[in-house]
Amino acid sequence: MQIKVETLDKPMRIPREKLEEFKGVLSRGMINRMRREAVRCPVKNKTVAFLECFTCEKFLRRVKGEVYCKG
């Protein structure tokens, strides 16, 4: 299933535990940019931040502004 990545004006709130997973792996600038991106999640049936989508077990890959999902 392909889902379009949307760019937001303001960053979405992400739980601190999720952000801690990315420290040391991704740069601060990359994390800040990804916080401004969201997808319409078919699993949760709501809009979620891309970083939450990225840590989901259903996430396959992201190519050219689209997320491929098993859900």
N, CA, C and O atoms as a GROMACS GRO file, in nm:
protein
  284
    1MET      N    1   0.084  -0.116   0.000
    1MET     CA    2   0.000   0.000   0.000
    1MET      C    3   0.089   0.124   0.000
    1MET      O    4   0.184   0.132   0.078
    2GLN      N    5   0.060   0.219  -0.086
    2GLN     CA    6   0.138   0.342  -0.096
    2GLN      C    7   0.064   0.456  -0.029
    2GLN      O    8  -0.056   0.475  -0.050
    3ILE      N    9   0.137   0.534   0.053
    3ILE     CA   10   0.079   0.646   0.124
    3ILE      C   11   0.165   0.769   0.096
    3ILE      O   12   0.287   0.764   0.107
    4LYS      N   13   0.101   0.880   0.061
    4LYS     CA   14   0.171   1.004   0.030
    4LYS      C   15   0.216   1.073   0.159
    4LYS      O   16   0.140   1.079   0.256
    5VAL      N   17   0.340   1.124   0.161
    5VAL     CA   18   0.393   1.198   0.275
    5VAL      C   19   0.354   1.344   0.260
    5VAL      O   20   0.376   1.404   0.155
    6GLU      N   21   0.294   1.402   0.365
    6GLU     CA   22   0.250   1.541   0.363
    6GLU      C   23   0.347   1.626   0.444
    6GLU      O   24   0.400   1.581   0.546
    7THR      N   25   0.371   1.749   0.400
    7THR     CA   26   0.454   1.843   0.474
    7THR      C   27   0.365   1.935   0.554
    7THR      O   28   0.269   1.991   0.501
    8LEU      N   29   0.396   1.953   0.682
    8LEU     CA   30   0.317   2.036   0.772
    8LEU      C   31   0.385   2.168   0.799
    8LEU      O   32   0.507   2.181   0.783
    9ASP      N   33   0.307   2.268   0.840
    9ASP     CA   34   0.364   2.398   0.877
    9ASP      C   35   0.432   2.392   1.013
    9ASP      O   36   0.540   2.450   1.032
   10LYS      N   37   0.370   2.323   1.108
   10LYS     CA   38   0.425   2.311   1.242
   10LYS      C   39   0.457   2.164   1.270
   10LYS      O   40   0.386   2.075   1.223
   11PRO      N   41   0.564   2.137   1.344
   11PRO     CA   42   0.598   1.998   1.375
   11PRO      C   43   0.493   1.932   1.465
   11PRO      O   44   0.435   1.998   1.551
   12MET      N   45   0.470   1.804   1.444
   12MET     CA   46   0.376   1.728   1.528
   12MET      C   47   0.446   1.688   1.657
   12MET      O   48   0.568   1.677   1.663
   13ARG      N   49   0.366   1.666   1.760
   13ARG     CA   50   0.421   1.617   1.886
   13ARG      C   51   0.452   1.468   1.874
   13ARG      O   52   0.372   1.390   1.823
   14ILE      N   53   0.569   1.432   1.922
   14ILE     CA   54   0.613   1.293   1.918
   14ILE      C   55   0.658   1.255   2.059
   14ILE      O   56   0.727   1.333   2.124
   15PRO      N   57   0.619   1.138   2.108
   15PRO     CA   58   0.662   1.097   2.242
   15PRO      C   59   0.814   1.097   2.255
   15PRO      O   60   0.886   1.062   2.160
   16ARG      N   61   0.862   1.136   2.372
   16ARG     CA   62   1.006   1.148   2.397
   16ARG      C   63   1.078   1.015   2.375
   16ARG      O   64   1.193   1.015   2.332
   17GLU      N   65   1.013   0.904   2.404
   17GLU     CA   66   1.076   0.772   2.387
   17GLU      C   67   1.109   0.747   2.240
   17GLU      O   68   1.214   0.691   2.208
   18LYS      N   69   1.019   0.788   2.150
   18LYS     CA   70   1.042   0.770   2.006
   18LYS      C   71   1.161   0.855   1.961
   18LYS      O   72   1.244   0.810   1.881
   19LEU      N   73   1.169   0.980   2.012
   19LEU     CA   74   1.279   1.068   1.973
   19LEU      C   75   1.413   1.015   2.022
   19LEU      O   76   1.514   1.030   1.954
   20GLU      N   77   1.415   0.953   2.141
   20GLU     CA   78   1.540   0.899   2.196
   20GLU      C   79   1.595   0.786   2.109
   20GLU      O   80   1.716   0.766   2.105
   21GLU      N   81   1.507   0.713   2.040
   21GLU     CA   82   1.551   0.603   1.953
   21GLU      C   83   1.638   0.654   1.839
   21GLU      O   84   1.725   0.582   1.790
   22PHE      N   85   1.614   0.778   1.795
   22PHE     CA   86   1.683   0.831   1.678
   22PHE      C   87   1.809   0.909   1.710
   22PHE      O   88   1.889   0.936   1.620
   23LYS      N   89   1.828   0.947   1.836
   23LYS     CA   90   1.948   1.024   1.871
   23LYS      C   91   2.071   0.938   1.849
   23LYS      O   92   2.077   0.823   1.893
   24GLY      N   93   2.169   0.994   1.782
   24GLY     CA   94   2.290   0.920   1.750
   24GLY      C   95   2.281   0.847   1.618
   24GLY      O   96   2.384   0.813   1.558
   25VAL      N   97   2.159   0.822   1.569
   25VAL     CA   98   2.139   0.754   1.442
   25VAL      C   99   2.116   0.856   1.331
   25VAL      O  100   2.175   0.847   1.223
   26LEU      N  101   2.030   0.954   1.359
   26LEU     CA  102   1.999   1.060   1.263
   26LEU      C  103   2.047   1.194   1.318
   26LEU      O  104   2.055   1.212   1.440
   27SER      N  105   2.079   1.286   1.229
   27SER     CA  106   2.121   1.419   1.273
   27SER      C  107   2.001   1.498   1.326
   27SER      O  108   1.886   1.466   1.295
   28ARG      N  109   2.029   1.600   1.404
   28ARG     CA  110   1.923   1.682   1.462
   28ARG      C  111   1.841   1.750   1.353
   28ARG      O  112   1.719   1.759   1.364
   29GLY      N  113   1.907   1.797   1.248
   29GLY     CA  114   1.836   1.861   1.137
   29GLY      C  115   1.741   1.765   1.065
   29GLY      O  116   1.631   1.803   1.028
   30MET      N  117   1.785   1.642   1.047
   30MET     CA  118   1.701   1.541   0.982
   30MET      C  119   1.580   1.509   1.069
   30MET      O  120   1.469   1.494   1.018
   31ILE      N  121   1.601   1.498   1.200
   31ILE     CA  122   1.489   1.470   1.291
   31ILE      C  123   1.390   1.585   1.288
   31ILE      O  124   1.269   1.562   1.282
   32ASN      N  125   1.439   1.709   1.291
   32ASN     CA  126   1.350   1.825   1.287
   32ASN      C  127   1.270   1.831   1.157
   32ASN      O  128   1.153   1.867   1.158
   33ARG      N  129   1.332   1.796   1.046
   33ARG     CA  130   1.262   1.795   0.918
   33ARG      C  131   1.155   1.686   0.915
   33ARG      O  132   1.044   1.708   0.865
   34MET      N  133   1.187   1.569   0.967
   34MET     CA  134   1.092   1.458   0.968
   34MET      C  135   0.976   1.483   1.063
   34MET      O  136   0.867   1.427   1.043
   35ARG      N  137   0.996   1.565   1.166
   35ARG     CA  138   0.885   1.599   1.256
   35ARG      C  139   0.780   1.683   1.185
   35ARG      O  140   0.664   1.687   1.227
   36ARG      N  141   0.818   1.749   1.077
   36ARG     CA  142   0.725   1.832   0.999
   36ARG      C  143   0.655   1.753   0.889
   36ARG      O  144   0.582   1.810   0.808
   37GLU      N  145   0.678   1.623   0.885
   37GLU     CA  146   0.615   1.538   0.785
   37GLU      C  147   0.517   1.443   0.851
   37GLU      O  148   0.542   1.394   0.962
   38ALA      N  149   0.406   1.417   0.784
   38ALA     CA  150   0.303   1.330   0.839
   38ALA      C  151   0.246   1.241   0.729
   38ALA      O  152   0.258   1.272   0.610
   39VAL      N  153   0.185   1.130   0.771
   39VAL     CA  154   0.119   1.038   0.678
   39VAL      C  155  -0.017   1.000   0.737
   39VAL      O  156  -0.037   1.004   0.859
   40ARG      N  157  -0.109   0.964   0.651
   40ARG     CA  158  -0.240   0.914   0.693
   40ARG      C  159  -0.226   0.764   0.714
   40ARG      O  160  -0.225   0.688   0.617
   41CYS      N  161  -0.215   0.722   0.839
   41CYS     CA  162  -0.185   0.582   0.872
   41CYS      C  163  -0.308   0.493   0.854
   41CYS      O  164  -0.412   0.519   0.915
   42PRO      N  165  -0.297   0.388   0.772
   42PRO     CA  166  -0.410   0.295   0.755
   42PRO      C  167  -0.426   0.201   0.874
   42PRO      O  168  -0.535   0.146   0.894
   43VAL      N  169  -0.322   0.181   0.953
   43VAL     CA  170  -0.327   0.093   1.069
   43VAL      C  171  -0.400   0.162   1.185
   43VAL      O  172  -0.491   0.104   1.244
   44LYS      N  173  -0.358   0.286   1.217
   44LYS     CA  174  -0.420   0.361   1.327
   44LYS      C  175  -0.542   0.440   1.281
   44LYS      O  176  -0.620   0.488   1.363
   45ASN      N  177  -0.558   0.454   1.150
   45ASN     CA  178  -0.670   0.526   1.090
   45ASN      C  179  -0.673   0.672   1.132
   45ASN      O  180  -0.780   0.728   1.156
   46LYS      N  181  -0.554   0.735   1.139
   46LYS     CA  182  -0.544   0.877   1.169
   46LYS      C  183  -0.411   0.929   1.116
   46LYS      O  184  -0.326   0.851   1.072
   47THR      N  185  -0.393   1.059   1.119
   47THR     CA  186  -0.269   1.119   1.073
   47THR      C  187  -0.165   1.109   1.184
   47THR      O  188  -0.190   1.148   1.298
   48VAL      N  189  -0.047   1.057   1.149
   48VAL     CA  190   0.063   1.043   1.245
   48VAL      C  191   0.190   1.104   1.188
   48VAL      O  192   0.203   1.118   1.066
   49ALA      N  193   0.282   1.140   1.275
   49ALA     CA  194   0.411   1.193   1.232
   49ALA      C  195   0.489   1.084   1.160
   49ALA      O  196   0.475   0.966   1.191
   50PHE      N  197   0.572   1.124   1.064
   50PHE     CA  198   0.647   1.026   0.988
   50PHE      C  199   0.740   0.944   1.078
   50PHE      O  200   0.760   0.825   1.054
   51LEU      N  201   0.798   1.006   1.181
   51LEU     CA  202   0.888   0.932   1.270
   51LEU      C  203   0.816   0.818   1.341
   51LEU      O  204   0.876   0.713   1.366
   52GLU      N  205   0.688   0.836   1.374
   52GLU     CA  206   0.611   0.727   1.434
   52GLU      C  207   0.586   0.618   1.330
   52GLU      O  208   0.593   0.499   1.362
   53CYS      N  209   0.559   0.658   1.209
   53CYS     CA  210   0.537   0.563   1.100
   53CYS      C  211   0.665   0.482   1.074
   53CYS      O  212   0.660   0.362   1.050
   54PHE      N  213   0.778   0.551   1.079
   54PHE     CA  214   0.907   0.489   1.052
   54PHE      C  215   0.939   0.378   1.152
   54PHE      O  216   1.005   0.280   1.116
   55THR      N  217   0.894   0.391   1.275
   55THR     CA  218   0.922   0.290   1.378
   55THR      C  219   0.818   0.179   1.381
   55THR      O  220   0.832   0.083   1.457
   56CYS      N  221   0.713   0.190   1.302
   56CYS     CA  222   0.606   0.090   1.299
   56CYS      C  223   0.656  -0.039   1.233
   56CYS      O  224   0.739  -0.035   1.143
   57GLU      N  225   0.604  -0.151   1.279
   57GLU     CA  226   0.645  -0.281   1.223
   57GLU      C  227   0.590  -0.302   1.083
   57GLU      O  228   0.642  -0.386   1.009
   58LYS      N  229   0.487  -0.228   1.044
   58LYS     CA  230   0.426  -0.241   0.911
   58LYS      C  231   0.500  -0.159   0.805
   58LYS      O  232   0.475  -0.176   0.685
   59PHE      N  233   0.591  -0.070   0.848
   59PHE     CA  234   0.666   0.015   0.756
   59PHE      C  235   0.761  -0.069   0.671
   59PHE      O  236   0.837  -0.151   0.724
   60LEU      N  237   0.757  -0.049   0.538
   60LEU     CA  238   0.848  -0.121   0.449
   60LEU      C  239   0.962  -0.031   0.402
   60LEU      O  240   1.079  -0.061   0.425
   61ARG      N  241   0.927   0.081   0.336
   61ARG     CA  242   1.028   0.173   0.283
   61ARG      C  243   0.964   0.305   0.247
   61ARG      O  244   0.841   0.317   0.242
   62ARG      N  245   1.049   0.405   0.222
   62ARG     CA  246   1.004   0.535   0.176
   62ARG      C  247   1.082   0.569   0.050
   62ARG      O  248   1.205   0.569   0.050
   63VAL      N  249   1.008   0.598  -0.058
   63VAL     CA  250   1.071   0.630  -0.185
   63VAL      C  251   1.000   0.750  -0.246
   63VAL      O  252   0.879   0.747  -0.268
   64LYS      N  253   1.076   0.856  -0.274
   64LYS     CA  254   1.026   0.975  -0.345
   64LYS      C  255   0.895   1.029  -0.289
   64LYS      O  256   0.800   1.052  -0.364
   65GLY      N  257   0.890   1.050  -0.158
   65GLY     CA  258   0.773   1.111  -0.097
   65GLY      C  259   0.655   1.020  -0.076
   65GLY      O  260   0.545   1.067  -0.047
   66GLU      N  261   0.674   0.890  -0.090
   66GLU     CA  262   0.569   0.792  -0.064
   66GLU      C  263   0.621   0.685   0.030
   66GLU      O  264   0.736   0.642   0.021
   67VAL      N  265   0.534   0.642   0.121
   67VAL     CA  266   0.566   0.538   0.217
   67VAL      C  267   0.496   0.410   0.173
   67VAL      O  268   0.378   0.412   0.139
   68TYR      N  269   0.569   0.302   0.174
   68TYR     CA  270   0.511   0.171   0.142
   68TYR      C  271   0.487   0.100   0.275
   68TYR      O  272   0.576   0.089   0.359
   69CYS      N  273   0.363   0.054   0.293
   69CYS     CA  274   0.318  -0.004   0.419
   69CYS      C  275   0.250  -0.137   0.396
   69CYS      O  276   0.185  -0.157   0.294
   70LYS      N  277   0.266  -0.230   0.492
   70LYS     CA  278   0.199  -0.360   0.483
   70LYS      C  279   0.053  -0.350   0.522
   70LYS      O  280  -0.028  -0.434   0.483
   71GLY      N  281   0.018  -0.245   0.599
   71GLY     CA  282  -0.117  -0.232   0.655
   71GLY      C  283  -0.216  -0.196   0.554
   71GLY      O  284  -0.334  -0.182   0.586
   0.00000   0.00000   0.00000
